[in-house]
Amino acid sequence: MNAVDLPFTSTTTSAGGAPLVQSFVLKNRHGLHTRPCVLLARALEPYRCRVMVECNGQTADASSILGLLTLAAGYDSKLTFTVTGREAAAAMRRIANLFETHFREAYD
């Protein structure tokens, strides 16, 4: 995957416990439906942090499958994640990995 194809659009990080904010463009053909929502919520369970996601003016807790589904994020939607807490950086790396692989694990 070259730099032009990367599914994320921005990263903001600060020292001192400031939130990490990163946006991604969803390239799943069917959008953020049940399988990717379950994968995202479960993938974040091990991390000691809070993850909020915003799409089209709606915000949801990324640990809530139902909350993620209510975002109705379709193909090419921009999702912005805000992560706070002790393991925020590791959680954001995991989120980035899911977008980079187009949530492939959800279909294995």
N, CA, C and O atoms as CSV, one atom per row, in Angstrom:
chain,resi,resn,atom,element,x,y,z
A,1,MET,N,N,0.844,-1.167,0.000
A,1,MET,CA,C,0.000,0.000,0.000
A,1,MET,C,C,0.891,1.232,0.000
A,1,MET,O,O,1.706,1.403,0.906
A,2,ASN,N,N,0.750,2.079,-0.986
A,2,ASN,CA,C,1.574,3.276,-1.011
A,2,ASN,C,C,0.875,4.419,-0.279
A,2,ASN,O,O,-0.282,4.284,0.120
A,3,ALA,N,N,1.558,5.522,-0.104
A,3,ALA,CA,C,1.043,6.636,0.696
A,3,ALA,C,C,-0.271,7.182,0.152
A,3,ALA,O,O,-1.103,7.652,0.927
A,4,VAL,N,N,-0.474,7.131,-1.138
A,4,VAL,CA,C,-1.700,7.646,-1.729
A,4,VAL,C,C,-2.897,6.784,-1.331
A,4,VAL,O,O,-4.009,7.300,-1.211
A,5,ASP,N,N,-2.692,5.486,-1.123
A,5,ASP,CA,C,-3.776,4.570,-0.839
A,5,ASP,C,C,-4.100,4.428,0.639
A,5,ASP,O,O,-5.038,3.712,0.990
A,6,LEU,N,N,-3.352,5.090,1.518
A,6,LEU,CA,C,-3.598,4.928,2.941
A,6,LEU,C,C,-5.004,5.382,3.294
A,6,LEU,O,O,-5.434,6.444,2.844
A,7,PRO,N,N,-5.741,4.592,4.101
A,7,PRO,CA,C,-7.126,4.917,4.395
A,7,PRO,C,C,-7.302,5.972,5.473
A,7,PRO,O,O,-8.438,6.356,5.752
A,8,PHE,N,N,-6.243,6.456,6.087
A,8,PHE,CA,C,-6.419,7.476,7.112
A,8,PHE,C,C,-5.982,8.826,6.569
A,8,PHE,O,O,-5.170,8.922,5.649
A,9,THR,N,N,-6.553,9.874,7.177
A,9,THR,CA,C,-6.318,11.193,6.618
A,9,THR,C,C,-5.547,12.129,7.525
A,9,THR,O,O,-4.915,13.061,7.028
A,10,SER,N,N,-5.570,11.921,8.847
A,10,SER,CA,C,-4.829,12.840,9.700
A,10,SER,C,C,-4.546,12.214,11.048
A,10,SER,O,O,-5.247,11.308,11.498
A,11,THR,N,N,-3.498,12.719,11.683
A,11,THR,CA,C,-3.149,12.272,13.022
A,11,THR,C,C,-2.762,13.488,13.844
A,11,THR,O,O,-2.007,14.346,13.385
A,12,THR,N,N,-3.277,13.556,15.045
A,12,THR,CA,C,-2.861,14.594,15.970
A,12,THR,C,C,-2.535,13.917,17.280
A,12,THR,O,O,-3.380,13.225,17.847
A,13,THR,N,N,-1.327,14.105,17.768
A,13,THR,CA,C,-0.941,13.542,19.052
A,13,THR,C,C,-0.283,14.626,19.875
A,13,THR,O,O,0.387,15.515,19.350
A,14,SER,N,N,-0.488,14.535,21.170
A,14,SER,CA,C,0.129,15.491,22.080
A,14,SER,C,C,0.639,14.750,23.296
A,14,SER,O,O,0.099,13.714,23.686
A,15,ALA,N,N,1.683,15.292,23.888
A,15,ALA,CA,C,2.194,14.715,25.134
A,15,ALA,C,C,1.300,15.161,26.276
A,15,ALA,O,O,0.479,16.064,26.116
A,16,GLY,N,N,1.460,14.531,27.423
A,16,GLY,CA,C,0.742,14.954,28.607
A,16,GLY,C,C,-0.678,14.454,28.707
A,16,GLY,O,O,-1.501,15.085,29.370
A,17,GLY,N,N,-0.993,13.345,28.074
A,17,GLY,CA,C,-2.311,12.753,28.222
A,17,GLY,C,C,-3.385,13.355,27.339
A,17,GLY,O,O,-4.562,13.046,27.521
A,18,ALA,N,N,-3.029,14.194,26.400
A,18,ALA,CA,C,-4.012,14.763,25.479
A,18,ALA,C,C,-4.566,13.650,24.590
A,18,ALA,O,O,-3.869,12.675,24.313
A,19,PRO,N,N,-5.785,13.788,24.153
A,19,PRO,CA,C,-6.382,12.755,23.299
A,19,PRO,C,C,-5.608,12.588,21.990
A,19,PRO,O,O,-5.001,13.530,21.480
A,20,LEU,N,N,-5.650,11.378,21.470
A,20,LEU,CA,C,-5.144,11.107,20.123
A,20,LEU,C,C,-6.347,11.173,19.202
A,20,LEU,O,O,-7.394,10.601,19.506
A,21,VAL,N,N,-6.211,11.858,18.087
A,21,VAL,CA,C,-7.306,11.999,17.135
A,21,VAL,C,C,-6.792,11.603,15.764
A,21,VAL,O,O,-5.759,12.094,15.309
A,22,GLN,N,N,-7.521,10.711,15.112
A,22,GLN,CA,C,-7.121,10.278,13.778
A,22,GLN,C,C,-8.374,9.961,12.980
A,22,GLN,O,O,-9.326,9.379,13.500
A,23,SER,N,N,-8.363,10.347,11.719
A,23,SER,CA,C,-9.484,10.091,10.818
A,23,SER,C,C,-9.111,9.046,9.789
A,23,SER,O,O,-7.967,8.967,9.340
A,24,PHE,N,N,-10.094,8.249,9.425
A,24,PHE,CA,C,-9.918,7.177,8.450
A,24,PHE,C,C,-11.060,7.241,7.445
A,24,PHE,O,O,-12.164,7.671,7.782
A,25,VAL,N,N,-10.803,6.823,6.233
A,25,VAL,CA,C,-11.844,6.722,5.221
A,25,VAL,C,C,-12.165,5.244,5.053
A,25,VAL,O,O,-11.281,4.427,4.798
A,26,LEU,N,N,-13.433,4.919,5.200
A,26,LEU,CA,C,-13.889,3.527,5.155
A,26,LEU,C,C,-13.954,3.051,3.710
A,26,LEU,O,O,-14.680,3.612,2.888
A,27,LYS,N,N,-13.186,2.009,3.414
A,27,LYS,CA,C,-13.142,1.480,2.052
A,27,LYS,C,C,-13.769,0.093,1.943
A,27,LYS,O,O,-13.549,-0.616,0.961
A,28,ASN,N,N,-14.549,-0.290,2.952
A,28,ASN,CA,C,-15.281,-1.555,2.874
A,28,ASN,C,C,-16.477,-1.361,1.951
A,28,ASN,O,O,-17.232,-0.401,2.105
A,29,ARG,N,N,-16.648,-2.240,1.024
A,29,ARG,CA,C,-17.716,-2.118,0.028
A,29,ARG,C,C,-19.090,-1.973,0.674
A,29,ARG,O,O,-19.930,-1.218,0.184
A,30,HIS,N,N,-19.324,-2.697,1.781
A,30,HIS,CA,C,-20.635,-2.671,2.437
A,30,HIS,C,C,-20.669,-1.753,3.648
A,30,HIS,O,O,-21.638,-1.762,4.407
A,31,GLY,N,N,-19.630,-0.968,3.833
A,31,GLY,CA,C,-19.605,-0.030,4.947
A,31,GLY,C,C,-19.335,-0.716,6.275
A,31,GLY,O,O,-18.861,-1.851,6.330
A,32,LEU,N,N,-19.647,0.002,7.335
A,32,LEU,CA,C,-19.402,-0.499,8.694
A,32,LEU,C,C,-20.646,-1.249,9.160
A,32,LEU,O,O,-21.429,-0.741,9.963
A,33,HIS,N,N,-20.814,-2.464,8.646
A,33,HIS,CA,C,-21.964,-3.284,9.020
A,33,HIS,C,C,-21.603,-4.132,10.237
A,33,HIS,O,O,-20.581,-3.886,10.878
A,34,THR,N,N,-22.416,-5.113,10.556
A,34,THR,CA,C,-22.286,-5.851,11.810
A,34,THR,C,C,-20.913,-6.496,12.009
A,34,THR,O,O,-20.314,-6.319,13.070
A,35,ARG,N,N,-20.406,-7.219,11.049
A,35,ARG,CA,C,-19.129,-7.911,11.245
A,35,ARG,C,C,-17.972,-6.968,11.573
A,35,ARG,O,O,-17.260,-7.205,12.550
A,36,PRO,N,N,-17.760,-5.908,10.790
A,36,PRO,CA,C,-16.677,-4.989,11.152
A,36,PRO,C,C,-16.923,-4.275,12.483
A,36,PRO,O,O,-15.972,-3.980,13.207
A,37,CYS,N,N,-18.185,-3.996,12.811
A,37,CYS,CA,C,-18.484,-3.355,14.103
A,37,CYS,C,C,-18.102,-4.265,15.259
A,37,CYS,O,O,-17.501,-3.816,16.235
A,38,VAL,N,N,-18.450,-5.543,15.152
A,38,VAL,CA,C,-18.096,-6.507,16.195
A,38,VAL,C,C,-16.579,-6.623,16.303
A,38,VAL,O,O,-16.033,-6.640,17.406
A,39,LEU,N,N,-15.900,-6.702,15.169
A,39,LEU,CA,C,-14.445,-6.808,15.179
A,39,LEU,C,C,-13.809,-5.582,15.832
A,39,LEU,O,O,-12.901,-5.723,16.652
A,40,LEU,N,N,-14.268,-4.400,15.484
A,40,LEU,CA,C,-13.707,-3.177,16.052
A,40,LEU,C,C,-13.911,-3.131,17.564
A,40,LEU,O,O,-12.965,-2.880,18.311
A,41,ALA,N,N,-15.121,-3.368,18.010
A,41,ALA,CA,C,-15.410,-3.328,19.452
A,41,ALA,C,C,-14.574,-4.359,20.207
A,41,ALA,O,O,-14.005,-4.047,21.253
A,42,ARG,N,N,-14.496,-5.572,19.689
A,42,ARG,CA,C,-13.723,-6.627,20.361
A,42,ARG,C,C,-12.219,-6.353,20.316
A,42,ARG,O,O,-11.503,-6.654,21.272
A,43,ALA,N,N,-11.750,-5.792,19.227
A,43,ALA,CA,C,-10.318,-5.506,19.096
A,43,ALA,C,C,-9.860,-4.483,20.126
A,43,ALA,O,O,-8.693,-4.479,20.518
A,44,LEU,N,N,-10.756,-3.625,20.563
A,44,LEU,CA,C,-10.392,-2.570,21.508
A,44,LEU,C,C,-10.561,-2.977,22.969
A,44,LEU,O,O,-10.111,-2.258,23.862
A,45,GLU,N,N,-11.201,-4.113,23.227
A,45,GLU,CA,C,-11.441,-4.570,24.604
A,45,GLU,C,C,-10.186,-4.637,25.475
A,45,GLU,O,O,-10.253,-4.239,26.638
A,46,PRO,N,N,-9.046,-5.118,24.973
A,46,PRO,CA,C,-7.872,-5.264,25.843
A,46,PRO,C,C,-7.216,-3.945,26.268
A,46,PRO,O,O,-6.402,-3.935,27.191
A,47,TYR,N,N,-7.554,-2.849,25.615
A,47,TYR,CA,C,-6.857,-1.597,25.869
A,47,TYR,C,C,-7.535,-0.768,26.958
A,47,TYR,O,O,-8.759,-0.643,26.996
A,48,ARG,N,N,-6.715,-0.209,27.834
A,48,ARG,CA,C,-7.217,0.637,28.909
A,48,ARG,C,C,-7.311,2.070,28.403
A,48,ARG,O,O,-6.420,2.891,28.620
A,49,CYS,N,N,-8.413,2.341,27.727
A,49,CYS,CA,C,-8.629,3.663,27.162
A,49,CYS,C,C,-10.094,3.805,26.765
A,49,CYS,O,O,-10.855,2.837,26.774
A,50,ARG,N,N,-10.460,5.002,26.425
A,50,ARG,CA,C,-11.810,5.268,25.922
A,50,ARG,C,C,-11.677,5.684,24.463
A,50,ARG,O,O,-10.842,6.519,24.114
A,51,VAL,N,N,-12.510,5.092,23.620
A,51,VAL,CA,C,-12.461,5.368,22.185
A,51,VAL,C,C,-13.835,5.848,21.726
A,51,VAL,O,O,-14.834,5.138,21.844
A,52,MET,N,N,-13.859,7.052,21.208
A,52,MET,CA,C,-15.083,7.612,20.641
A,52,MET,C,C,-14.865,7.765,19.145
A,52,MET,O,O,-13.756,8.051,18.694
A,53,VAL,N,N,-15.931,7.571,18.380
A,53,VAL,CA,C,-15.823,7.690,16.928
A,53,VAL,C,C,-16.957,8.578,16.422
A,53,VAL,O,O,-18.100,8.469,16.865
A,54,GLU,N,N,-16.612,9.459,15.484
A,54,GLU,CA,C,-17.583,10.396,14.918
A,54,GLU,C,C,-17.670,10.183,13.419
A,54,GLU,O,O,-16.660,9.999,12.741
A,55,CYS,N,N,-18.896,10.212,12.913
A,55,CYS,CA,C,-19.130,10.083,11.476
A,55,CYS,C,C,-20.378,10.894,11.133
A,55,CYS,O,O,-21.443,10.681,11.712
A,56,ASN,N,N,-20.244,11.802,10.210
A,56,ASN,CA,C,-21.375,12.625,9.752
A,56,ASN,C,C,-22.130,13.301,10.894
A,56,ASN,O,O,-23.360,13.347,10.893
A,57,GLY,N,N,-21.391,13.820,11.859
A,57,GLY,CA,C,-22.013,14.539,12.961
A,57,GLY,C,C,-22.550,13.683,14.090
A,57,GLY,O,O,-23.007,14.218,15.099
A,58,GLN,N,N,-22.507,12.367,13.947
A,58,GLN,CA,C,-22.957,11.428,14.978
A,58,GLN,C,C,-21.733,10.905,15.704
A,58,GLN,O,O,-20.691,10.686,15.087
A,59,THR,N,N,-21.847,10.701,17.014
A,59,THR,CA,C,-20.732,10.180,17.806
A,59,THR,C,C,-21.179,8.934,18.541
A,59,THR,O,O,-22.312,8.852,19.014
A,60,ALA,N,N,-20.272,7.953,18.636
A,60,ALA,CA,C,-20.565,6.706,19.337
A,60,ALA,C,C,-19.329,6.232,20.088
A,60,ALA,O,O,-18.199,6.546,19.714
A,61,ASP,N,N,-19.557,5.485,21.133
A,61,ASP,CA,C,-18.491,4.815,21.876
A,61,ASP,C,C,-18.099,3.591,21.049
A,61,ASP,O,O,-18.954,2.772,20.714
A,62,ALA,N,N,-16.827,3.463,20.723
A,62,ALA,CA,C,-16.374,2.365,19.869
A,62,ALA,C,C,-16.467,1.002,20.548
A,62,ALA,O,O,-16.311,-0.026,19.888
A,63,SER,N,N,-16.717,0.977,21.848
A,63,SER,CA,C,-16.896,-0.310,22.532
A,63,SER,C,C,-18.326,-0.825,22.391
A,63,SER,O,O,-18.615,-1.954,22.787
A,64,SER,N,N,-19.216,-0.019,21.836
A,64,SER,CA,C,-20.624,-0.379,21.672
A,64,SER,C,C,-20.913,-0.772,20.231
A,64,SER,O,O,-20.855,0.066,19.331
A,65,ILE,N,N,-21.220,-2.030,20.013
A,65,ILE,CA,C,-21.542,-2.504,18.667
A,65,ILE,C,C,-22.765,-1.764,18.133
A,65,ILE,O,O,-22.778,-1.316,16.987
A,66,LEU,N,N,-23.786,-1.639,18.968
A,66,LEU,CA,C,-24.991,-0.934,18.546
A,66,LEU,C,C,-24.690,0.530,18.242
A,66,LEU,O,O,-25.195,1.084,17.266
A,67,GLY,N,N,-23.867,1.152,19.079
A,67,GLY,CA,C,-23.475,2.537,18.833
A,67,GLY,C,C,-22.769,2.693,17.502
A,67,GLY,O,O,-23.041,3.632,16.754
A,68,LEU,N,N,-21.865,1.778,17.205
A,68,LEU,CA,C,-21.147,1.828,15.923
A,68,LEU,C,C,-22.109,1.659,14.750
A,68,LEU,O,O,-21.989,2.348,13.737
A,69,LEU,N,N,-23.058,0.746,14.891
A,69,LEU,CA,C,-24.030,0.521,13.818
A,69,LEU,C,C,-24.888,1.753,13.567
A,69,LEU,O,O,-25.244,2.039,12.424
A,70,THR,N,N,-25.223,2.488,14.633
A,70,THR,CA,C,-26.075,3.668,14.460
A,70,THR,C,C,-25.377,4.787,13.695
A,70,THR,O,O,-26.037,5.719,13.236
A,71,LEU,N,N,-24.067,4.713,13.551
A,71,LEU,CA,C,-23.352,5.709,12.754
A,71,LEU,C,C,-23.714,5.606,11.272
A,71,LEU,O,O,-23.560,6.571,10.523
A,72,ALA,N,N,-24.192,4.440,10.855
A,72,ALA,CA,C,-24.574,4.200,9.458
A,72,ALA,C,C,-23.465,4.633,8.499
A,72,ALA,O,O,-23.719,5.302,7.498
A,73,ALA,N,N,-22.242,4.242,8.821
A,73,ALA,CA,C,-21.077,4.615,8.013
A,73,ALA,C,C,-20.994,3.727,6.774
A,73,ALA,O,O,-20.743,2.526,6.877
A,74,GLY,N,N,-21.201,4.312,5.636
A,74,GLY,CA,C,-21.137,3.583,4.383
A,74,GLY,C,C,-19.766,3.700,3.731
A,74,GLY,O,O,-18.849,4.316,4.276
A,75,TYR,N,N,-19.651,3.104,2.572
A,75,TYR,CA,C,-18.408,3.155,1.804
A,75,TYR,C,C,-17.981,4.606,1.619
A,75,TYR,O,O,-18.806,5.468,1.314
A,76,ASP,N,N,-16.712,4.869,1.801
A,76,ASP,CA,C,-16.103,6.175,1.607
A,76,ASP,C,C,-16.455,7.186,2.706
A,76,ASP,O,O,-16.183,8.378,2.564
A,77,SER,N,N,-17.060,6.709,3.801
A,77,SER,CA,C,-17.346,7.588,4.932
A,77,SER,C,C,-16.055,7.909,5.674
A,77,SER,O,O,-15.142,7.086,5.740
A,78,LYS,N,N,-15.990,9.114,6.229
A,78,LYS,CA,C,-14.851,9.515,7.049
A,78,LYS,C,C,-15.231,9.312,8.509
A,78,LYS,O,O,-16.229,9.858,8.979
A,79,LEU,N,N,-14.427,8.520,9.229
A,79,LEU,CA,C,-14.637,8.283,10.651
A,79,LEU,C,C,-13.472,8.880,11.416
A,79,LEU,O,O,-12.312,8.631,11.089
A,80,THR,N,N,-13.779,9.659,12.423
A,80,THR,CA,C,-12.751,10.289,13.237
A,80,THR,C,C,-12.766,9.677,14.624
A,80,THR,O,O,-13.780,9.724,15.320
A,81,PHE,N,N,-11.643,9.103,15.025
A,81,PHE,CA,C,-11.501,8.447,16.319
A,81,PHE,C,C,-10.771,9.360,17.283
A,81,PHE,O,O,-9.755,9.965,16.939
A,82,THR,N,N,-11.298,9.452,18.495
A,82,THR,CA,C,-10.654,10.180,19.582
A,82,THR,C,C,-10.411,9.182,20.698
A,82,THR,O,O,-11.349,8.594,21.236
A,83,VAL,N,N,-9.138,8.993,21.044
A,83,VAL,CA,C,-8.759,7.972,22.023
A,83,VAL,C,C,-8.056,8.642,23.191
A,83,VAL,O,O,-7.120,9.418,23.001
A,84,THR,N,N,-8.512,8.339,24.401
A,84,THR,CA,C,-7.897,8.872,25.617
A,84,THR,C,C,-7.618,7.727,26.575
A,84,THR,O,O,-8.334,6.726,26.596
A,85,GLY,N,N,-6.583,7.887,27.353
A,85,GLY,CA,C,-6.276,6.878,28.359
A,85,GLY,C,C,-4.878,6.327,28.228
A,85,GLY,O,O,-4.120,6.655,27.315
A,86,ARG,N,N,-4.577,5.481,29.178
A,86,ARG,CA,C,-3.239,4.922,29.339
A,86,ARG,C,C,-2.689,4.222,28.092
A,86,ARG,O,O,-1.507,4.358,27.776
A,87,GLU,N,N,-3.533,3.483,27.391
A,87,GLU,CA,C,-3.073,2.713,26.235
A,87,GLU,C,C,-3.626,3.263,24.920
A,87,GLU,O,O,-3.876,2.518,23.972
A,88,ALA,N,N,-3.808,4.566,24.886
A,88,ALA,CA,C,-4.400,5.209,23.705
A,88,ALA,C,C,-3.589,4.959,22.438
A,88,ALA,O,O,-4.164,4.660,21.392
A,89,ALA,N,N,-2.279,5.077,22.512
A,89,ALA,CA,C,-1.441,4.914,21.318
A,89,ALA,C,C,-1.556,3.503,20.741
A,89,ALA,O,O,-1.661,3.329,19.527
A,90,ALA,N,N,-1.536,2.510,21.609
A,90,ALA,CA,C,-1.655,1.121,21.144
A,90,ALA,C,C,-3.035,0.871,20.537
A,90,ALA,O,O,-3.154,0.184,19.522
A,91,ALA,N,N,-4.063,1.421,21.151
A,91,ALA,CA,C,-5.421,1.256,20.614
A,91,ALA,C,C,-5.536,1.918,19.241
A,91,ALA,O,O,-6.150,1.359,18.333
A,92,MET,N,N,-4.951,3.101,19.087
A,92,MET,CA,C,-5.020,3.790,17.798
A,92,MET,C,C,-4.263,3.011,16.725
A,92,MET,O,O,-4.685,2.982,15.569
A,93,ARG,N,N,-3.160,2.387,17.094
A,93,ARG,CA,C,-2.432,1.543,16.124
A,93,ARG,C,C,-3.311,0.368,15.683
A,93,ARG,O,O,-3.309,-0.007,14.511
A,94,ARG,N,N,-4.054,-0.206,16.619
A,94,ARG,CA,C,-4.942,-1.338,16.294
A,94,ARG,C,C,-6.059,-0.883,15.360
A,94,ARG,O,O,-6.400,-1.583,14.407
A,95,ILE,N,N,-6.621,0.278,15.632
A,95,ILE,CA,C,-7.666,0.827,14.766
A,95,ILE,C,C,-7.104,1.051,13.362
A,95,ILE,O,O,-7.731,0.674,12.372
A,96,ALA,N,N,-5.934,1.659,13.280
A,96,ALA,CA,C,-5.297,1.911,11.984
A,96,ALA,C,C,-5.084,0.614,11.223
A,96,ALA,O,O,-5.298,0.556,10.012
A,97,ASN,N,N,-4.662,-0.429,11.936
A,97,ASN,CA,C,-4.451,-1.731,11.300
A,97,ASN,C,C,-5.748,-2.271,10.710
A,97,ASN,O,O,-5.742,-2.812,9.605
A,98,LEU,N,N,-6.852,-2.133,11.426
A,98,LEU,CA,C,-8.135,-2.618,10.909
A,98,LEU,C,C,-8.509,-1.899,9.618
A,98,LEU,O,O,-8.975,-2.530,8.669
A,99,PHE,N,N,-8.309,-0.592,9.576
A,99,PHE,CA,C,-8.631,0.160,8.365
A,99,PHE,C,C,-7.666,-0.164,7.234
A,99,PHE,O,O,-8.084,-0.268,6.081
A,100,GLU,N,N,-6.387,-0.326,7.542
A,100,GLU,CA,C,-5.403,-0.649,6.512
A,100,GLU,C,C,-5.685,-1.997,5.862
A,100,GLU,O,O,-5.415,-2.189,4.677
A,101,THR,N,N,-6.226,-2.927,6.638
A,101,THR,CA,C,-6.527,-4.268,6.118
A,101,THR,C,C,-7.988,-4.407,5.695
A,101,THR,O,O,-8.441,-5.505,5.373
A,102,HIS,N,N,-8.716,-3.304,5.697
A,102,HIS,CA,C,-10.132,-3.291,5.300
A,102,HIS,C,C,-10.963,-4.276,6.118
A,102,HIS,O,O,-11.888,-4.902,5.601
A,103,PHE,N,N,-10.620,-4.408,7.405
A,103,PHE,CA,C,-11.355,-5.277,8.341
A,103,PHE,C,C,-11.388,-6.732,7.870
A,103,PHE,O,O,-12.355,-7.450,8.126
A,104,ARG,N,N,-10.345,-7.155,7.193
A,104,ARG,CA,C,-10.253,-8.515,6.650
A,104,ARG,C,C,-10.557,-9.579,7.679
A,104,ARG,O,O,-11.206,-10.577,7.366
A,105,GLU,N,N,-10.090,-9.378,8.928
A,105,GLU,CA,C,-10.319,-10.375,9.996
A,105,GLU,C,C,-11.799,-10.672,10.213
A,105,GLU,O,O,-12.142,-11.765,10.663
A,106,ALA,N,N,-12.668,-9.739,9.910
A,106,ALA,CA,C,-14.101,-9.935,10.131
A,106,ALA,C,C,-14.681,-10.994,9.198
A,106,ALA,O,O,-15.778,-11.500,9.432
A,107,TYR,N,N,-13.950,-11.323,8.152
A,107,TYR,CA,C,-14.460,-12.254,7.143
A,107,TYR,C,C,-13.716,-13.579,7.114
A,107,TYR,O,O,-13.986,-14.434,6.270
A,108,ASP,N,N,-12.767,-13.749,8.048
A,108,ASP,CA,C,-12.002,-15.008,8.099
A,108,ASP,C,C,-12.808,-16.104,8.753
A,108,ASP,O,O,-12.327,-17.230,8.882
